[in-house]
Amino acid sequence: MPEIFKKIDKIKPAYDITYNFVMLVCKLLLIGDVLITSMSVAGRYISFIPDPAWSEEIVLTFMCYMAVLSAALAIRKGSHIRMTAFDAYLPKNMIKALDILADLAIFALAVIMLTVGWKYATGIGSKGFYTSMPWLSRFWMYFPVPLAGAAMIIFETESLYNHIKSFYVKEGNL
């Protein structure tokens, strides 16, 4: 059985590239948030710096993107909140099975985020516009949900694979 794992492990760089891309997007959004917020605050007190009307809506939209995309990043690193109080008392294989069950639940949530989020983004989102920017569709406000759902599916697939692999390949044989 370990032979198939060696073949599948060759696509790990694709997961790394996806993770690095999502991390880069989050970093750029954070930089944009800080710059726009700084400009908006400074514009209230310094006369020659503009205080754009659109700053609050854009900052909130960027924060929505960062919140849901960072949840996808947490899946990849296994740093999301989880209960581990009983892990010391349960058999290792039971913990692995429970991890797989949790992964399946998160995978189902990711599929729901992708499908329902896309319906909202293309339905409600495509009909509305930002108040301060009537030329910009609210699609971009709803789009983080299906985007994060897609990222979660990718990272959850890797997590499921790693948990299933742990049943067949012992820690020293990796």
Summary of the structure (lengths in Angstrom):
residues: 174
radius of gyration: 20.7
end to end distance: 12.7
largest distance: 69.2
contacts: 470
relative contact order: 0.14
helix: 77%
strand: 1%
